[in-house]
Amino acid sequence: MRNPMFVYDEKLTDLIFDYCRWRLSLDPVPLDYGGAVNESLVASLEGLMTEGGVDPAVVMELFDKTLATAVVSCDSPKFLAFIPAAPTKASLLFDMVVACSSLHGTSWIEAAGPVAAENQALRVLADMAGLPEGAGGCFVAGGSAGNLSGLMVGRDTAAYRMGDLLPEHPVVAISEEAHSSVGKALHVLGVEALLVPVEDHRLTGHALRVALATHSRGDDVIAVVATGGTTNAGIIDDLEGVADVAEERKLWFHVDGAYGAAALFAPSVRERFRGIERVDSFVVDPHKWLFAPFDCAALLYREPRLAKAVHSQDASYLEVLHTDAPEEWNPSDYAYHLTRRARGMPLWFSLAVNGTDAYRDAVETVLEVTQEVADLIEATPHLELIRRPELSVVLFTRTGWDKADYEAWSDRLLAEQMGFVMHTTWEGEPVGRLALLHPDTTLELIADILATTA
Ligand SMILES: Cc1ncc(COP(=O)(O)O)c(C=O)c1O
C-alpha cells in the first residue's frame, strides 16, 4: 500500500487552498498581535505531535485562530516598524506555484528553466543599477546572506586585485551606520572592521580617504561597504565618492542596498544613487521594498567569474554541474549556499505580469507619502522632525517623551490595532520611527497614529 502522505488528497487541498484564497482576499490585511498575546502558545500546541497524526481541519483551525493571529502582519499597511513587507498578489500566488512544484534552482543541469527566469529578473535589477552586460549573481535568503557572500568574494579576491599591496591581516572599511549584518559577516569571515566616522550620518568618499590615510590599519583595508539606504534613517551614502576611493585603492566596493536600493526604480530619487553602477557586489532585497514574498534577496556581481571562483563547491559528486553548455549558470556558484529554492521566481512572475512601471509607481507612491508625513510632523507643534527623509523612513521626537513613553505609545497602538510602530535611537536619544513601504499606507492612516501623541 502506498504511504498516504504522498497521495493527492482533494479535501486537504481544498482546506489549504480555501484558506489561502481567504488570506489573499483580505483588504486590508489585519495587523494582529505578534508576541502580545495573552494565551500560552506552547500550551495551545500541546498534543499535536502524535504517532497517528491529527485531523488537518483541527490543525488548520489552530493555525488560523491561534497561531496566525500571534503574528504582526508585516504586509499590513499599518506595519511601520523595522522594515515592513508588501508582497504583490501575483508574487504570493506564484510562491504557491514554487512550493507546489518543489521548484529548485541550484544548478543549470537540474533547473535551467527557473534559473533562466531568475536571471531575467536579476537583469532587471542590474539594469536599474546600471551594471554592465556581464553582471550576474543569484537570489539568496536575505540581505544578511547577501552581504556575507559578497564580502567573502571581496576578501578572497583581494590578492588578485592588490597583488604586492595585499596586507597580511585584511580589514574592511564600513561606516558606523552600516547594518548589523555587515559587522556579523566580517566576524564570520575573520576580518576586522575599520569604522569610518560618518559625516552627517553618511559615509563619504572624503571621510573614507581620511580614515585610510590616518588610521593605523588604513593600509590593510581591502574592501569598503557603503549603504544604499540605512535601515535606521534611510540615508544613502556618498556612493560616487566611495567608488572613487575604492577605485584609487583597488578596494572591493560592496553596496548594501537591502532596504533602500528598491528606490532605483523611482526616477525622483535615482540621482541619489549615483555611483552604484561602479560596485563590485551589490545586494537589494525584493522581499523588502520590491514587493516579493520572503525570502528573496538579490546578490549581483560586476564580474561573476570572481564569485564563481570563490563560491563553487568542490566535491566529486558535484563535478557534473560544470559542463560546456553555452548558457550554463549555476546559482550555487555565486553565494554561500548549495541547494536552494527558486526564490526569485515570485518576483520574476510579478515583474512579468505587472510590468516595471507598476513597480516604479508603487515605490514613488511610498516616497510621496513619506514626504507628506514629514510635512505633517513639521506642522505639528509637539512633534519635531529629525531630518527630511531621503527614502521612506521618518524619524521624529515628541516633546517631553522618554523611552518609556515611546514604548507605552507602541503598546497602545498595537493593542488598539492602529499601527505597529517602534522607536529607535538617534544620536543617543530615543526617537519615534516610521518605516513606510506599503503603497496602501496612506497619509490619513499615519495622521491618525500621530494624533495619538497629542
Ligand atoms: C540595509 C540592510 N542591510 C541588511 C539587512 C538584512 O537583511 P535581511 O533581514 O534580509 O537578512 C537589512 C534588514 O533590514 C537592511 O535594512
The ligand as a Gaussian input file, in Angstrom:
#p B3LYP/6-31G(d) Opt

LIG

0 1
 C       20.453000      47.897000       4.989000
 C       20.143000      46.492000       5.393000
 N       21.068000      45.541000       5.199000
 C       20.853000      44.258000       5.546000
 C       19.663000      43.867000       6.133000
 C       19.444000      42.440000       6.498000
 O       18.545000      41.878000       5.595000
 P       17.810000      40.501000       5.941000
 O       16.968000      40.767000       7.138000
 O       17.031000      40.222000       4.709000
 O       18.871000      39.486000       6.198000
 C       18.676000      44.835000       6.371000
 C       17.422000      44.475000       7.034000
 O       16.598000      45.275000       7.355000
 C       18.923000      46.171000       5.981000
 O       17.994000      47.142000       6.168000

